[in-house]
Amino acid sequence: MNCDVIATGSGGNAVVLDGRIMVDCGVPFCKLGPFLRDLGVVFLTHRHGYHFKKNTVQRLAKERPTLRWSMGEHMLPLADGVIPARCIDTLEPGQEYGYKLPDGTLLVRP
């Protein structure tokens, strides 16, 4: 699995796995450029601003209207009005979820 670290630390967090999966979205939109076309799912882990940059999330959701967003129930208030509800997968702890990727399926268990 290829891992591209866009940013990590208190200034922002975003990591892209295999060009298709982004974990957290706490960076300026301009830093997502090389990955925009191929992203399939974004996982949002928690509420801190350096993991969830509202302006970036909102713009990404607008420019990629079929992009899937996966998050725990605790993230839903932040996503309300920012990400279309039809694009959100609410993940339950202990359950397993599969995301189809070109080279297989990513299994996630929060």
N, CA, C and O atoms as CSV, one atom per row, in Angstrom:
chain,resi,resn,atom,element,x,y,z
A,1,MET,N,N,0.841,-1.173,0.000
A,1,MET,CA,C,0.000,0.000,0.000
A,1,MET,C,C,0.884,1.233,0.000
A,1,MET,O,O,1.812,1.347,0.801
A,2,ASN,N,N,0.586,2.161,-0.912
A,2,ASN,CA,C,1.316,3.413,-1.010
A,2,ASN,C,C,0.693,4.439,-0.069
A,2,ASN,O,O,-0.531,4.545,0.013
A,3,CYS,N,N,1.522,5.186,0.634
A,3,CYS,CA,C,1.041,6.170,1.601
A,3,CYS,C,C,1.649,7.541,1.286
A,3,CYS,O,O,2.865,7.723,1.343
A,4,ASP,N,N,0.775,8.504,0.953
A,4,ASP,CA,C,1.214,9.878,0.711
A,4,ASP,C,C,0.755,10.739,1.873
A,4,ASP,O,O,-0.443,10.944,2.067
A,5,VAL,N,N,1.706,11.241,2.647
A,5,VAL,CA,C,1.391,12.124,3.759
A,5,VAL,C,C,1.338,13.552,3.219
A,5,VAL,O,O,2.363,14.117,2.836
A,6,ILE,N,N,0.150,14.123,3.191
A,6,ILE,CA,C,-0.008,15.508,2.739
A,6,ILE,C,C,0.460,16.436,3.850
A,6,ILE,O,O,1.190,17.397,3.603
A,7,ALA,N,N,0.039,16.146,5.061
A,7,ALA,CA,C,0.470,16.921,6.226
A,7,ALA,C,C,0.174,16.116,7.470
A,7,ALA,O,O,-0.747,15.300,7.502
A,8,THR,N,N,0.979,16.362,8.501
A,8,THR,CA,C,0.731,15.735,9.790
A,8,THR,C,C,1.200,16.686,10.882
A,8,THR,O,O,2.224,17.352,10.734
A,9,GLY,N,N,0.467,16.747,11.956
A,9,GLY,CA,C,0.827,17.619,13.066
A,9,GLY,C,C,-0.248,18.636,13.363
A,9,GLY,O,O,-1.337,18.593,12.789
A,10,SER,N,N,0.059,19.549,14.260
A,10,SER,CA,C,-0.945,20.521,14.708
A,10,SER,C,C,-1.328,21.529,13.633
A,10,SER,O,O,-2.311,22.253,13.791
A,11,GLY,N,N,-0.564,21.589,12.539
A,11,GLY,CA,C,-0.899,22.490,11.439
A,11,GLY,C,C,-1.867,21.893,10.438
A,11,GLY,O,O,-2.344,22.596,9.547
A,12,GLY,N,N,-2.163,20.615,10.565
A,12,GLY,CA,C,-3.100,19.949,9.660
A,12,GLY,C,C,-2.722,18.499,9.447
A,12,GLY,O,O,-1.553,18.125,9.530
A,13,ASN,N,N,-3.734,17.686,9.169
A,13,ASN,CA,C,-3.521,16.257,8.956
A,13,ASN,C,C,-4.317,15.783,7.759
A,13,ASN,O,O,-5.501,16.092,7.623
A,14,ALA,N,N,-3.659,15.030,6.894
A,14,ALA,CA,C,-4.300,14.356,5.770
A,14,ALA,C,C,-3.291,13.362,5.195
A,14,ALA,O,O,-2.144,13.706,4.912
A,15,VAL,N,N,-3.749,12.127,5.033
A,15,VAL,CA,C,-2.917,11.066,4.470
A,15,VAL,C,C,-3.736,10.383,3.388
A,15,VAL,O,O,-4.922,10.114,3.580
A,16,VAL,N,N,-3.106,10.100,2.245
A,16,VAL,CA,C,-3.796,9.421,1.150
A,16,VAL,C,C,-3.144,8.057,0.944
A,16,VAL,O,O,-1.931,7.945,0.769
A,17,LEU,N,N,-3.981,7.028,0.971
A,17,LEU,CA,C,-3.528,5.646,0.792
A,17,LEU,C,C,-3.901,5.172,-0.600
A,17,LEU,O,O,-5.056,5.271,-1.012
A,18,ASP,N,N,-2.933,4.666,-1.307
A,18,ASP,CA,C,-3.117,4.150,-2.666
A,18,ASP,C,C,-3.845,5.129,-3.586
A,18,ASP,O,O,-4.527,4.705,-4.519
A,19,GLY,N,N,-3.712,6.400,-3.340
A,19,GLY,CA,C,-4.304,7.419,-4.209
A,19,GLY,C,C,-5.817,7.496,-4.162
A,19,GLY,O,O,-6.407,8.334,-4.844
A,20,ARG,N,N,-6.464,6.639,-3.370
A,20,ARG,CA,C,-7.932,6.536,-3.377
A,20,ARG,C,C,-8.591,6.805,-2.030
A,20,ARG,O,O,-9.769,7.159,-1.980
A,21,ILE,N,N,-7.850,6.644,-0.944
A,21,ILE,CA,C,-8.422,6.708,0.394
A,21,ILE,C,C,-7.732,7.829,1.165
A,21,ILE,O,O,-6.512,7.814,1.328
A,22,MET,N,N,-8.499,8.788,1.634
A,22,MET,CA,C,-7.897,9.838,2.442
A,22,MET,C,C,-8.371,9.683,3.879
A,22,MET,O,O,-9.555,9.481,4.147
A,23,VAL,N,N,-7.420,9.782,4.790
A,23,VAL,CA,C,-7.722,9.758,6.218
A,23,VAL,C,C,-7.504,11.165,6.737
A,23,VAL,O,O,-6.390,11.688,6.717
A,24,ASP,N,N,-8.581,11.763,7.200
A,24,ASP,CA,C,-8.654,13.124,7.705
A,24,ASP,C,C,-8.513,14.152,6.578
A,24,ASP,O,O,-7.968,13.871,5.511
A,25,CYS,N,N,-9.014,15.326,6.855
A,25,CYS,CA,C,-9.047,16.390,5.851
A,25,CYS,C,C,-8.857,17.732,6.566
A,25,CYS,O,O,-9.751,18.578,6.600
A,26,GLY,N,N,-7.671,17.889,7.129
A,26,GLY,CA,C,-7.386,19.090,7.908
A,26,GLY,C,C,-6.362,19.994,7.258
A,26,GLY,O,O,-5.586,20.656,7.946
A,27,VAL,N,N,-6.355,20.027,5.933
A,27,VAL,CA,C,-5.375,20.813,5.182
A,27,VAL,C,C,-6.092,21.759,4.224
A,27,VAL,O,O,-7.271,21.557,3.934
A,28,PRO,N,N,-5.406,22.786,3.729
A,28,PRO,CA,C,-6.016,23.647,2.712
A,28,PRO,C,C,-6.336,22.853,1.440
A,28,PRO,O,O,-5.624,21.910,1.093
A,29,PHE,N,N,-7.389,23.235,0.768
A,29,PHE,CA,C,-7.845,22.540,-0.430
A,29,PHE,C,C,-6.747,22.422,-1.485
A,29,PHE,O,O,-6.642,21.392,-2.150
A,30,CYS,N,N,-5.940,23.449,-1.644
A,30,CYS,CA,C,-4.903,23.445,-2.684
A,30,CYS,C,C,-3.912,22.290,-2.528
A,30,CYS,O,O,-3.292,21.878,-3.508
A,31,LYS,N,N,-3.758,21.767,-1.323
A,31,LYS,CA,C,-2.832,20.653,-1.107
A,31,LYS,C,C,-3.391,19.322,-1.605
A,31,LYS,O,O,-2.655,18.340,-1.699
A,32,LEU,N,N,-4.683,19.280,-1.925
A,32,LEU,CA,C,-5.309,18.033,-2.372
A,32,LEU,C,C,-5.206,17.828,-3.880
A,32,LEU,O,O,-5.558,16.761,-4.383
A,33,GLY,N,N,-4.731,18.834,-4.605
A,33,GLY,CA,C,-4.700,18.816,-6.064
A,33,GLY,C,C,-4.303,17.511,-6.723
A,33,GLY,O,O,-5.048,17.017,-7.569
A,34,PRO,N,N,-3.164,16.928,-6.378
A,34,PRO,CA,C,-2.732,15.706,-7.062
A,34,PRO,C,C,-3.645,14.501,-6.829
A,34,PRO,O,O,-3.555,13.509,-7.552
A,35,PHE,N,N,-4.517,14.579,-5.832
A,35,PHE,CA,C,-5.327,13.418,-5.454
A,35,PHE,C,C,-6.812,13.572,-5.782
A,35,PHE,O,O,-7.572,12.611,-5.664
A,36,LEU,N,N,-7.229,14.765,-6.189
A,36,LEU,CA,C,-8.657,15.066,-6.354
A,36,LEU,C,C,-9.396,14.085,-7.248
A,36,LEU,O,O,-10.465,13.596,-6.882
A,37,ARG,N,N,-8.849,13.798,-8.392
A,37,ARG,CA,C,-9.549,12.993,-9.385
A,37,ARG,C,C,-9.780,11.547,-8.927
A,37,ARG,O,O,-10.817,10.964,-9.246
A,38,ASP,N,N,-8.846,10.970,-8.196
A,38,ASP,CA,C,-8.894,9.544,-7.889
A,38,ASP,C,C,-9.458,9.193,-6.519
A,38,ASP,O,O,-9.709,8.020,-6.246
A,39,LEU,N,N,-9.664,10.176,-5.656
A,39,LEU,CA,C,-10.190,9.858,-4.329
A,39,LEU,C,C,-11.535,9.161,-4.434
A,39,LEU,O,O,-12.388,9.552,-5.231
A,40,GLY,N,N,-11.718,8.116,-3.618
A,40,GLY,CA,C,-12.984,7.392,-3.591
A,40,GLY,C,C,-13.702,7.514,-2.266
A,40,GLY,O,O,-14.931,7.474,-2.206
A,41,VAL,N,N,-12.914,7.666,-1.187
A,41,VAL,CA,C,-13.512,7.760,0.146
A,41,VAL,C,C,-12.599,8.576,1.057
A,41,VAL,O,O,-11.373,8.504,0.969
A,42,VAL,N,N,-13.229,9.349,1.931
A,42,VAL,CA,C,-12.509,10.122,2.945
A,42,VAL,C,C,-13.005,9.664,4.312
A,42,VAL,O,O,-14.206,9.670,4.579
A,43,PHE,N,N,-12.084,9.271,5.163
A,43,PHE,CA,C,-12.413,8.909,6.535
A,43,PHE,C,C,-12.099,10.090,7.443
A,43,PHE,O,O,-10.981,10.605,7.442
A,44,LEU,N,N,-13.082,10.508,8.209
A,44,LEU,CA,C,-12.896,11.596,9.160
A,44,LEU,C,C,-12.872,10.988,10.558
A,44,LEU,O,O,-13.835,10.350,10.984
A,45,THR,N,N,-11.766,11.189,11.266
A,45,THR,CA,C,-11.562,10.472,12.524
A,45,THR,C,C,-12.094,11.194,13.750
A,45,THR,O,O,-12.687,10.567,14.628
A,46,HIS,N,N,-11.889,12.510,13.822
A,46,HIS,CA,C,-12.387,13.237,14.980
A,46,HIS,C,C,-12.475,14.727,14.707
A,46,HIS,O,O,-12.100,15.200,13.634
A,47,ARG,N,N,-12.973,15.459,15.690
A,47,ARG,CA,C,-13.453,16.825,15.530
A,47,ARG,C,C,-12.390,17.916,15.525
A,47,ARG,O,O,-12.716,19.051,15.176
A,48,HIS,N,N,-11.174,17.652,15.879
A,48,HIS,CA,C,-10.178,18.714,15.944
A,48,HIS,C,C,-10.009,19.390,14.585
A,48,HIS,O,O,-10.025,18.725,13.548
A,49,GLY,N,N,-9.849,20.704,14.595
A,49,GLY,CA,C,-9.745,21.479,13.369
A,49,GLY,C,C,-8.587,21.086,12.478
A,49,GLY,O,O,-8.648,21.294,11.266
A,50,TYR,N,N,-7.550,20.532,13.036
A,50,TYR,CA,C,-6.418,20.110,12.206
A,50,TYR,C,C,-6.622,18.719,11.614
A,50,TYR,O,O,-5.731,18.186,10.954
A,51,HIS,N,N,-7.799,18.129,11.850
A,51,HIS,CA,C,-8.201,16.881,11.196
A,51,HIS,C,C,-9.433,17.090,10.310
A,51,HIS,O,O,-9.718,16.283,9.425
A,52,PHE,N,N,-10.152,18.178,10.561
A,52,PHE,CA,C,-11.377,18.498,9.824
A,52,PHE,C,C,-11.374,19.999,9.543
A,52,PHE,O,O,-11.775,20.798,10.389
A,53,LYS,N,N,-10.920,20.372,8.356
A,53,LYS,CA,C,-10.909,21.785,7.957
A,53,LYS,C,C,-12.192,22.021,7.163
A,53,LYS,O,O,-12.310,21.592,6.015
A,54,LYS,N,N,-13.142,22.700,7.780
A,54,LYS,CA,C,-14.482,22.838,7.226
A,54,LYS,C,C,-14.480,23.351,5.792
A,54,LYS,O,O,-15.167,22.784,4.942
A,55,ASN,N,N,-13.734,24.399,5.505
A,55,ASN,CA,C,-13.727,24.964,4.148
A,55,ASN,C,C,-13.236,23.948,3.119
A,55,ASN,O,O,-13.773,23.873,2.014
A,56,THR,N,N,-12.229,23.176,3.476
A,56,THR,CA,C,-11.692,22.169,2.560
A,56,THR,C,C,-12.693,21.046,2.352
A,56,THR,O,O,-12.926,20.618,1.222
A,57,VAL,N,N,-13.283,20.570,3.438
A,57,VAL,CA,C,-14.273,19.499,3.344
A,57,VAL,C,C,-15.441,19.947,2.474
A,57,VAL,O,O,-15.898,19.204,1.605
A,58,GLN,N,N,-15.916,21.152,2.709
A,58,GLN,CA,C,-17.063,21.671,1.951
A,58,GLN,C,C,-16.737,21.789,0.460
A,58,GLN,O,O,-17.543,21.400,-0.385
A,59,ARG,N,N,-15.582,22.312,0.143
A,59,ARG,CA,C,-15.213,22.458,-1.268
A,59,ARG,C,C,-14.998,21.103,-1.936
A,59,ARG,O,O,-15.402,20.902,-3.081
A,60,LEU,N,N,-14.367,20.176,-1.225
A,60,LEU,CA,C,-14.144,18.846,-1.768
A,60,LEU,C,C,-15.480,18.140,-2.019
A,60,LEU,O,O,-15.655,17.495,-3.053
A,61,ALA,N,N,-16.408,18.259,-1.091
A,61,ALA,CA,C,-17.730,17.650,-1.264
A,61,ALA,C,C,-18.466,18.254,-2.458
A,61,ALA,O,O,-19.200,17.554,-3.156
A,62,LYS,N,N,-18.272,19.536,-2.687
A,62,LYS,CA,C,-18.931,20.208,-3.819
A,62,LYS,C,C,-18.303,19.791,-5.149
A,62,LYS,O,O,-19.016,19.514,-6.114
A,63,GLU,N,N,-16.987,19.747,-5.201
A,63,GLU,CA,C,-16.292,19.417,-6.458
A,63,GLU,C,C,-16.329,17.925,-6.786
A,63,GLU,O,O,-16.192,17.542,-7.948
A,64,ARG,N,N,-16.512,17.093,-5.778
A,64,ARG,CA,C,-16.580,15.636,-5.972
A,64,ARG,C,C,-17.889,15.130,-5.371
A,64,ARG,O,O,-17.871,14.519,-4.303
A,65,PRO,N,N,-19.019,15.370,-6.028
A,65,PRO,CA,C,-20.331,15.064,-5.444
A,65,PRO,C,C,-20.619,13.577,-5.223
A,65,PRO,O,O,-21.569,13.245,-4.514
A,66,THR,N,N,-19.828,12.675,-5.809
A,66,THR,CA,C,-20.052,11.242,-5.580
A,66,THR,C,C,-19.058,10.658,-4.578
A,66,THR,O,O,-19.103,9.461,-4.296
A,67,LEU,N,N,-18.179,11.470,-4.047
A,67,LEU,CA,C,-17.187,11.025,-3.074
A,67,LEU,C,C,-17.884,10.511,-1.813
A,67,LEU,O,O,-18.825,11.139,-1.326
A,68,ARG,N,N,-17.428,9.369,-1.280
A,68,ARG,CA,C,-17.968,8.820,-0.040
A,68,ARG,C,C,-17.218,9.426,1.144
A,68,ARG,O,O,-16.007,9.635,1.084
A,69,TRP,N,N,-17.940,9.699,2.197
A,69,TRP,CA,C,-17.376,10.228,3.441
A,69,TRP,C,C,-17.745,9.261,4.551
A,69,TRP,O,O,-18.926,8.980,4.756
A,70,SER,N,N,-16.765,8.751,5.265
A,70,SER,CA,C,-17.000,7.779,6.330
A,70,SER,C,C,-16.569,8.368,7.659
A,70,SER,O,O,-15.483,8.932,7.794
A,71,MET,N,N,-17.461,8.220,8.644
A,71,MET,CA,C,-17.184,8.827,9.947
A,71,MET,C,C,-18.047,8.185,11.015
A,71,MET,O,O,-19.066,7.559,10.723
A,72,GLY,N,N,-17.626,8.349,12.245
A,72,GLY,CA,C,-18.440,7.919,13.367
A,72,GLY,C,C,-19.570,8.904,13.597
A,72,GLY,O,O,-19.555,10.025,13.088
A,73,GLU,N,N,-20.537,8.471,14.361
A,73,GLU,CA,C,-21.707,9.303,14.647
A,73,GLU,C,C,-21.321,10.635,15.286
A,73,GLU,O,O,-22.004,11.639,15.087
A,74,HIS,N,N,-20.240,10.648,16.046
A,74,HIS,CA,C,-19.788,11.872,16.711
A,74,HIS,C,C,-19.416,12.981,15.729
A,74,HIS,O,O,-19.356,14.149,16.112
A,75,MET,N,N,-19.163,12.626,14.458
A,75,MET,CA,C,-18.775,13.614,13.447
A,75,MET,C,C,-19.965,14.206,12.698
A,75,MET,O,O,-19.808,15.210,12.003
A,76,LEU,N,N,-21.137,13.617,12.821
A,76,LEU,CA,C,-22.295,14.053,12.045
A,76,LEU,C,C,-22.667,15.523,12.260
A,76,LEU,O,O,-23.015,16.192,11.287
A,77,PRO,N,N,-22.611,16.064,13.491
A,77,PRO,CA,C,-22.930,17.490,13.640
A,77,PRO,C,C,-21.994,18.402,12.842
A,77,PRO,O,O,-22.430,19.429,12.321
A,78,LEU,N,N,-20.718,18.039,12.742
A,78,LEU,CA,C,-19.774,18.847,11.946
A,78,LEU,C,C,-20.065,18.735,10.457
A,78,LEU,O,O,-19.882,19.696,9.709
A,79,ALA,N,N,-20.515,17.575,10.031
A,79,ALA,CA,C,-20.765,17.324,8.607
A,79,ALA,C,C,-22.084,17.934,8.141
A,79,ALA,O,O,-22.268,18.172,6.947
A,80,ASP,N,N,-22.993,18.186,9.066
A,80,ASP,CA,C,-24.319,18.703,8.713
A,80,ASP,C,C,-24.203,20.034,7.969
A,80,ASP,O,O,-23.624,20.993,8.480
A,81,GLY,N,N,-24.755,20.080,6.767
A,81,GLY,CA,C,-24.707,21.283,5.955
A,81,GLY,C,C,-23.397,21.476,5.206
A,81,GLY,O,O,-23.256,22.417,4.425
A,82,VAL,N,N,-22.442,20.587,5.440
A,82,VAL,CA,C,-21.126,20.675,4.798
A,82,VAL,C,C,-20.977,19.558,3.768
A,82,VAL,O,O,-20.479,19.781,2.665
A,83,ILE,N,N,-21.409,18.366,4.136
A,83,ILE,CA,C,-21.350,17.184,3.269
A,83,ILE,C,C,-22.784,16.710,3.047
A,83,ILE,O,O,-23.534,16.575,4.014
A,84,PRO,N,N,-23.184,16.455,1.807
A,84,PRO,CA,C,-24.538,15.935,1.586
A,84,PRO,C,C,-24.751,14.616,2.333
A,84,PRO,O,O,-23.912,13.717,2.266
A,85,ALA,N,N,-25.861,14.508,3.032
A,85,ALA,CA,C,-26.148,13.313,3.843
A,85,ALA,C,C,-26.101,12.032,3.015
A,85,ALA,O,O,-25.729,10.981,3.538
A,86,ARG,N,N,-26.471,12.097,1.734
A,86,ARG,CA,C,-26.484,10.911,0.886
A,86,ARG,C,C,-25.078,10.367,0.626
A,86,ARG,O,O,-24.933,9.238,0.157
A,87,CYS,N,N,-24.055,11.144,0.921
A,87,CYS,CA,C,-22.664,10.744,0.677
A,87,CYS,C,C,-21.967,10.230,1.932
A,87,CYS,O,O,-20.800,9.842,1.877
A,88,ILE,N,N,-22.674,10.224,3.063
A,88,ILE,CA,C,-22.056,9.879,4.346
A,88,ILE,C,C,-22.361,8.443,4.733
A,88,ILE,O,O,-23.506,7.993,4.682
A,89,ASP,N,N,-21.307,7.734,5.121
A,89,ASP,CA,C,-21.433,6.415,5.729
A,89,ASP,C,C,-21.119,6.588,7.211
A,89,ASP,O,O,-20.005,6.970,7.568
A,90,THR,N,N,-22.087,6.311,8.068
A,90,THR,CA,C,-21.868,6.401,9.509
A,90,THR,C,C,-21.366,5.048,9.995
A,90,THR,O,O,-22.064,4.039,9.892
A,91,LEU,N,N,-20.164,5.041,10.518
A,91,LEU,CA,C,-19.520,3.804,10.933
A,91,LEU,C,C,-19.772,3.536,12.411
A,91,LEU,O,O,-19.631,4.426,13.250
A,92,GLU,N,N,-20.145,2.306,12.715
A,92,GLU,CA,C,-20.407,1.879,14.087
A,92,GLU,C,C,-19.199,1.111,14.619
A,92,GLU,O,O,-18.653,0.265,13.910
A,93,PRO,N,N,-18.772,1.387,15.850
A,93,PRO,CA,C,-17.639,0.652,16.422
A,93,PRO,C,C,-17.878,-0.850,16.409
A,93,PRO,O,O,-18.968,-1.324,16.729
A,94,GLY,N,N,-16.842,-1.589,16.034
A,94,GLY,CA,C,-16.898,-3.045,16.036
A,94,GLY,C,C,-17.472,-3.672,14.776
A,94,GLY,O,O,-17.331,-4.879,14.577
A,95,GLN,N,N,-18.113,-2.888,13.925
A,95,GLN,CA,C,-18.662,-3.412,12.667
A,95,GLN,C,C,-17.582,-3.368,11.589
A,95,GLN,O,O,-16.634,-2.588,11.681
A,96,GLU,N,N,-17.729,-4.198,10.582
A,96,GLU,CA,C,-16.769,-4.207,9.472
A,96,GLU,C,C,-17.442,-3.654,8.218
A,96,GLU,O,O,-18.582,-3.997,7.905
A,97,TYR,N,N,-16.721,-2.798,7.515
A,97,TYR,CA,C,-17.240,-2.148,6.308
A,97,TYR,C,C,-16.274,-2.394,5.165
A,97,TYR,O,O,-15.058,-2.365,5.355
A,98,GLY,N,N,-16.813,-2.637,3.978
A,98,GLY,CA,C,-15.990,-2.861,2.797
A,98,GLY,C,C,-16.156,-1.733,1.797
A,98,GLY,O,O,-17.275,-1.316,1.498
A,99,TYR,N,N,-15.043,-1.243,1.284
A,99,TYR,CA,C,-15.038,-0.200,0.256
A,99,TYR,C,C,-14.326,-0.749,-0.968
A,99,TYR,O,O,-13.153,-1.118,-0.914
A,100,LYS,N,N,-15.066,-0.796,-2.083
A,100,LYS,CA,C,-14.506,-1.318,-3.335
A,100,LYS,C,C,-13.482,-0.332,-3.887
A,100,LYS,O,O,-13.733,0.869,-3.985
A,101,LEU,N,N,-12.343,-0.867,-4.237
A,101,LEU,CA,C,-11.277,-0.104,-4.863
A,101,LEU,C,C,-10.891,-0.828,-6.145
A,101,LEU,O,O,-11.201,-2.009,-6.303
A,102,PRO,N,N,-10.218,-0.139,-7.064
A,102,PRO,CA,C,-9.865,-0.780,-8.332
A,102,PRO,C,C,-9.087,-2.084,-8.172
A,102,PRO,O,O,-9.232,-2.996,-8.985
A,103,ASP,N,N,-8.264,-2.174,-7.128
A,103,ASP,CA,C,-7.434,-3.361,-6.967
A,103,ASP,C,C,-7.905,-4.273,-5.836
A,103,ASP,O,O,-7.136,-5.105,-5.354
A,104,GLY,N,N,-9.151,-4.128,-5.411
A,104,GLY,CA,C,-9.673,-4.994,-4.354
A,104,GLY,C,C,-10.644,-4.256,-3.456
A,104,GLY,O,O,-11.245,-3.259,-3.855
A,105,THR,N,N,-10.791,-4.753,-2.244
A,105,THR,CA,C,-11.707,-4.164,-1.286
A,105,THR,C,C,-10.952,-3.798,-0.017
A,105,THR,O,O,-10.198,-4.607,0.524
A,106,LEU,N,N,-11.160,-2.583,0.450
A,106,LEU,CA,C,-10.610,-2.140,1.718
A,106,LEU,C,C,-11.604,-2.486,2.803
A,106,LEU,O,O,-12.758,-2.061,2.742
A,107,LEU,N,N,-11.176,-3.253,3.799
A,107,LEU,CA,C,-12.035,-3.573,4.936
A,107,LEU,C,C,-11.642,-2.675,6.100
A,107,LEU,O,O,-10.465,-2.537,6.434
A,108,VAL,N,N,-12.657,-2.069,6.710
A,108,VAL,CA,C,-12.442,-1.133,7.814
A,108,VAL,C,C,-13.280,-1.587,9.001
A,108,VAL,O,O,-14.456,-1.918,8.849
A,109,ARG,N,N,-12.675,-1.603,10.174
A,109,ARG,CA,C,-13.414,-1.910,11.390
A,109,ARG,C,C,-13.059,-0.844,12.440
A,109,ARG,O,O,-11.998,-0.912,13.061
A,110,PRO,N,N,-13.953,0.144,12.635
A,110,PRO,CA,C,-13.660,1.200,13.635
A,110,PRO,C,C,-13.800,0.675,15.061
A,110,PRO,O,O,-13.593,1.423,16.017
